[in-house]
Structures are given as structure tokens and as C-alpha cells.
Amino acid sequence: MTWTVRLRLVQIAGILLLLECMRLSRSMGHEWNGTITAAHWLCILLAASAGISGFTVQRALVKERPRKSSSTSTPFTRWRTGNIVRLVMAYTVGLYGFCLSVFGGPPLAVRALFALGLILLLVWTPGSIPDQTN
């Protein structure tokens, strides 16, 4: 099984887990009381941070050059790690939507975080695998 297939399986699992979180969130019935608390803001800020870092960490890993010739860091391992980080961060955005729902956050923000997490997972592609001979 190639790494592209493995990453696609992680992507599908993340999508299914987020859909289950959405279903569970609706069945729990936590209602918003009309005010945004510090916990709500924290969930929103952490979700935004996860979404942004999913892109920035992957780019930083791919562009990084190994410092030592004996380093285990190769273009392939950085590619693999960057893609895993991006998938996990996309799932994390939706997971913060679930946390916001549990804390009785604004329904619009909960739906937006779930939607953004799903969109990030759906549009993700692994890209081309770098040369593994290094």
C-alpha cells in the first residue's frame, strides 16, 4: 500500500469522524444562552490557529533543508509529515466545532467550524511524492 493510499484512508476516516461528531453534537442538545464566553472565544481562536498552522507547518516542513548529512530527514519524510500534519489540523478545526457545541456556543460558529473542517479535509490532496533516493 502506497503512502498516497494511506493518506487517503486517513482523509476518509477524518471525514467520517467529523460527520459523526456533527451527528453527536446535534443529539446532545446543548443550547446557546445568547452570550459568548471566554471558553467560546478560546475554541474559536484555537480553531483558527489550527486551520492556519495546517498550511504553514506543512510548507515549512517541505522547504526545510536537513542540517546534517546523517540526518534522517529526507524530502519524502518531510512530505509525509507535512501531509499528516495538514490532515490532523483540518480535523482539529472541526473538533473545535464539537467542543464549541459542547460548551453551548453560538450555533452559527459551530456550523462554520464543522463546515470549514470538512471543506479542508475534502479539498486536501497529497501532491506529488518527492524523490525517495535521498
Backbone torsions as a table, in degrees:
resi	resn	phi	psi	omega
1	MET	NA	127.7	-177.8
2	THR	-78.8	164.6	179.6
3	TRP	-67.2	-30.7	177.4
4	THR	-63.4	-43.4	178.5
5	VAL	-65.3	-42.3	178.1
6	ARG	-60.3	-43.9	179.3
7	LEU	-66.1	-36.2	176.5
8	ARG	-64.2	-37.9	176.9
9	LEU	-64.8	-39.1	175.4
10	VAL	-63.8	-39.7	177.8
11	GLN	-61.4	-47.5	-179.7
12	ILE	-64.2	-41.6	177.8
13	ALA	-62.1	-40.5	178.1
14	GLY	-63.5	-40.8	178.3
15	ILE	-63.3	-46.6	180.0
16	LEU	-63.7	-39.7	178.6
17	LEU	-65.7	-40.0	177.6
18	LEU	-66.3	-38.9	176.7
19	LEU	-63.4	-38.4	176.9
20	GLU	-67.4	-38.7	176.0
21	CYS	-62.2	-39.2	177.9
22	MET	-63.5	-43.8	179.6
23	ARG	-64.1	-44.3	179.3
24	LEU	-64.3	-38.7	179.0
25	SER	-61.6	-41.3	179.4
26	ARG	-68.5	-34.4	-176.9
27	SER	-78.9	-19.0	-177.5
28	MET	-74.3	-31.5	173.7
29	GLY	73.3	27.8	174.1
30	HIS	-72.9	128.3	-176.8
31	GLU	-107.4	145.6	178.9
32	TRP	-79.7	135.0	-178.6
33	ASN	-92.1	2.8	175.7
34	GLY	99.0	-5.2	177.7
35	THR	-124.7	144.5	178.6
36	ILE	-93.5	123.4	-178.9
37	THR	-96.7	177.2	178.5
38	ALA	-63.7	-35.4	178.0
39	ALA	-64.7	-37.4	177.6
40	HIS	-64.8	-46.1	179.3
41	TRP	-62.6	-38.9	179.4
42	LEU	-62.3	-44.1	177.3
43	CYS	-61.3	-42.9	-179.2
44	ILE	-65.8	-43.9	179.7
45	LEU	-67.0	-40.2	177.7
46	LEU	-66.0	-36.9	177.0
47	ALA	-65.2	-43.3	178.0
48	ALA	-63.0	-41.3	178.6
49	SER	-63.0	-42.1	178.9
50	ALA	-64.7	-42.3	179.4
51	GLY	-62.7	-43.2	-179.9
52	ILE	-70.0	-43.8	-177.4
53	SER	-68.0	-24.3	175.5
54	GLY	-59.1	-34.8	178.5
55	PHE	-85.3	-43.4	-174.4
56	THR	-71.9	-38.5	-179.9
57	VAL	-66.6	-42.2	-179.8
58	GLN	-62.3	-44.9	-180.0
59	ARG	-64.3	-40.3	179.6
60	ALA	-64.7	-39.3	179.2
61	LEU	-66.6	-41.2	-177.2
62	VAL	-68.8	-37.3	-178.1
63	LYS	-81.1	-14.7	-177.0
64	GLU	-63.6	140.9	175.3
65	ARG	-106.3	138.2	178.2
66	PRO	-63.7	141.8	-176.6
67	ARG	-83.4	-30.8	-178.9
68	LYS	-118.9	150.8	177.8
69	SER	-71.6	-22.9	179.4
70	SER	-90.7	8.3	-177.8
71	SER	-67.3	147.2	177.0
72	THR	-83.2	-3.2	179.4
73	SER	-78.5	118.3	176.6
74	THR	-123.3	165.4	176.4
75	PRO	-55.5	-35.8	179.8
76	PHE	-67.9	-45.4	-179.3
77	THR	-65.8	-35.5	176.7
78	ARG	-69.1	-37.4	177.2
79	TRP	-62.4	-47.3	-179.3
80	ARG	-62.7	-48.0	-179.6
81	THR	-63.2	-42.2	178.9
82	GLY	-61.1	-41.2	178.6
83	ASN	-68.5	-38.9	177.7
84	ILE	-64.6	-43.4	178.7
85	VAL	-61.0	-43.0	-179.2
86	ARG	-63.3	-42.3	177.9
87	LEU	-64.5	-43.6	-179.4
88	VAL	-64.7	-41.0	179.7
89	MET	-67.6	-35.3	176.5
90	ALA	-64.8	-42.5	177.3
91	TYR	-65.5	-37.3	-179.4
92	THR	-62.3	-36.5	177.5
93	VAL	-58.0	-48.0	178.1
94	GLY	-66.5	-34.7	179.0
95	LEU	-65.8	-35.4	174.9
96	TYR	-67.5	-29.0	172.3
97	GLY	-62.9	-39.2	176.7
98	PHE	-65.2	-44.5	177.8
99	CYS	-60.2	-42.1	178.9
100	LEU	-62.6	-37.7	177.2
101	SER	-64.9	-42.9	179.5
102	VAL	-62.8	-37.2	178.8
103	PHE	-80.0	4.8	178.8
104	GLY	71.3	41.5	-178.3
105	GLY	-78.0	174.9	179.6
106	PRO	-60.8	129.3	-177.1
107	PRO	-58.1	-35.2	179.5
108	LEU	-64.4	-41.8	179.1
109	ALA	-68.1	-38.9	178.4
110	VAL	-61.3	-48.9	179.8
111	ARG	-63.8	-38.8	-179.8
112	ALA	-64.5	-41.4	179.3
113	LEU	-69.0	-40.6	175.1
114	PHE	-60.8	-46.0	-178.9
115	ALA	-64.0	-43.7	-179.8
116	LEU	-64.1	-41.9	176.9
117	GLY	-61.0	-43.5	178.1
118	LEU	-65.8	-41.5	179.3
119	ILE	-62.4	-44.6	178.8
120	LEU	-61.4	-38.7	177.7
121	LEU	-70.4	-38.4	-177.6
122	LEU	-71.5	-34.6	-176.7
123	VAL	-89.4	-6.6	-178.9
124	TRP	-66.2	136.4	171.6
125	THR	-133.4	145.5	-175.8
126	PRO	-72.2	-21.0	-176.5
127	GLY	77.0	-178.0	-177.7
128	SER	-82.9	142.2	-179.7
129	ILE	-76.5	128.2	178.0
130	PRO	-69.3	165.1	179.1
131	ASP	-58.5	128.1	-176.2
132	GLN	-94.6	7.6	-178.0
133	THR	-82.7	-8.0	-178.8
134	ASN	-72.2	NA	NA
